[in-house]
C-alpha cells in the first residue's frame, strides 16, 4: 500500500504546475551554468600549458601517493607546465602543493559539496574557481589540461579518467598523455580493460595505447616531456 507521502509525490509529479515550476527553474539555471563557464574562461585564458593531476581527496600527506603527486607537480613546473587539480584535499592538495613549491601556475577547480571537499591552501588566489556543476568543471579540465596524471582515487577519479579516454578515443579531444600512476593500484582495472573490454570487443586493440602506466614520478614527467618535445601544446577544442 502506498503511503500518503508517496501519493503526494506522485500526484505532484503529474501536476502541470509542478512541471511548469521545473521548467522555470531549468531556464534560470542556464544562466548559472553560463556564469560558471564565463568565470572559468576569464580566469584561465592565459594560464599557459598545464597538466591535470587527479586522485582521491582522502589521501593523507604521509601516504606515498601524496608524496609522489607533490614530486610530479614540482617537476612539471621545472619543464614549463602549470598544474590543475580539483582544488580539494588529498591528491589534489599534493598537486597544488608541488606546483607552488616549483613556482608554477597552481590552478584549483573546486566543487561545492556538503562533505569532504574544501579548497586547499596551495592554489594561486587568482586561479581558484568554485563550481556547483560537475559537468562544467569536467569541461574546463578537458579544455585546459595538456595531460592527465591519474593517481589512485575513487569514483570521481574514474569519472574524470573515463571522460578523457572517451573524448580522445572518439576524436572529440586532441591526443595528449594519460598516465596511470601506481601499477599495483590500477592493475585490476587494467586487467579488466584487457580481459573483458578487449576480449568482448567493446574497445579496439589500439585503445589500449591511449594511456601509459608508471610507478615513479620521473617516469610520469618523462612521458609528458617526451610527448611535448614532439608536439606543441595546443587548445584541446
Order of alpha helices (4+ residues) and beta strands (2+ residues): alpha-alpha-beta-alpha-beta-alpha-beta-beta-alpha-beta-alpha-beta-alpha-beta-alpha
